[in-house]
């Protein structure tokens, strides 16, 4: 899923990973890495939640 050149699919993957993280759902290892990085950048939280 992540290995794509489609920007919208990548953004969707990031949003999905962040949503799962916020809902305390079980994350795949790559989703966990993305969520960890996003958590360090609060300026992007609202963008990913919308």
Secondary structure, DSSP 8 states (H G I E B T S, - for coil): ----S-HHHHHHHHHHHHHHHHTT----HHHHHHHHHHHT-GGGHHHHH-
